[in-house]
């Protein structure tokens, strides 16, 4: 018999659906300007992720001398001009470069970041911080437990913890189950959801990138490990993964809603509905804040 639902993990799914709500609202408050980035090389590419990566490299290389706010405005300009479908991943790269500029100082890097491109700069700072810790051989989970302590303002702390989730999943070498357990162990209840949402976004995006042209066969299996976690003590984790997958599919397909919904429908029925809801919500947010 299936274990009774743990109300915490059910709530996690609902919270994950709105994980970027605050950032998206603040993102709309940012002034934007046309991009000065040369699109000669990037415009020749056809894959949405590869196009974003190309522009990300161009912008990140200028972070040592150009303020992050200006670079984020340029990234936002690229999105508004239609050169990229989403500037969030570009903002991640800018955050990586800003941390390097400030020699690993998280506080100074956060001061330079802003909420443009759905808080991606903050996430990139923390993602790169975890990568640096791994490279020095230090205990990543012990470091992560203290990294966000200086940030008490709720929105800033959330972005810090969410960015840690990206970093733990992307650079620690942990499995999805191990990374999730690390979040629970480090943050217990108050910070688990933003950490886990970062883990799931990192996990599903990387799986989509690895699948590339084989999305139709890959998508049904992307959340298989999450299903196992769901059944072994964290009910609600499978649909939470499906929610992150819906967001990731929209990004990966260049905000092609029809294609994303078709891929969502390859999941089991209940998760397909969550994935489709997430893709539709991402599409609506994108239309309201292009």
Beta strands, then each sheet from edge to edge (+ up, - down):
end
